[in-house]
Amino acid sequence: MAPKGVARLNEQYKDARSDYAAQEQRLGADLAAFGPALTEQQRNDYIEAFWNDPDHKPAKDALESTAAAGDSDSAKVLLDSL
């Protein structure tokens, strides 16, 4: 059984991953709609702008910070639980 801190971190990570996945789905839909009209540079610029937008940035930041929050033992337990 995982320690309480790891279990809490696991739940936070699952929530962050879910929020991030929803934003990724939105980004994918946007790119599918614009896709053929964008150059590679425009596509890359759009992706960067999307993740810097205040409506989307928190999801990415939460996923990254939650994933990095545990020590190596916690990270191993977390990854093993997925």
JOPE-V724899 format. One line per field, one symbol per residue. ss: DSSP state (2 for helix, 1 for strand, 0 for the rest). burial: # if it has 24 or more other ideal C-beta (glycine too) atoms within 12 Angstrom, else .. A space follows every 50 residues. Layout:
ss: ???
burial: ???
//
This chain:
ss: 00022222222222222222222222222222222220022222222222 22000022222222222000022222222220
burial: .....#..##.##..#..##..#...#..................##..# #....#..##.##..#...#...#...#....
//
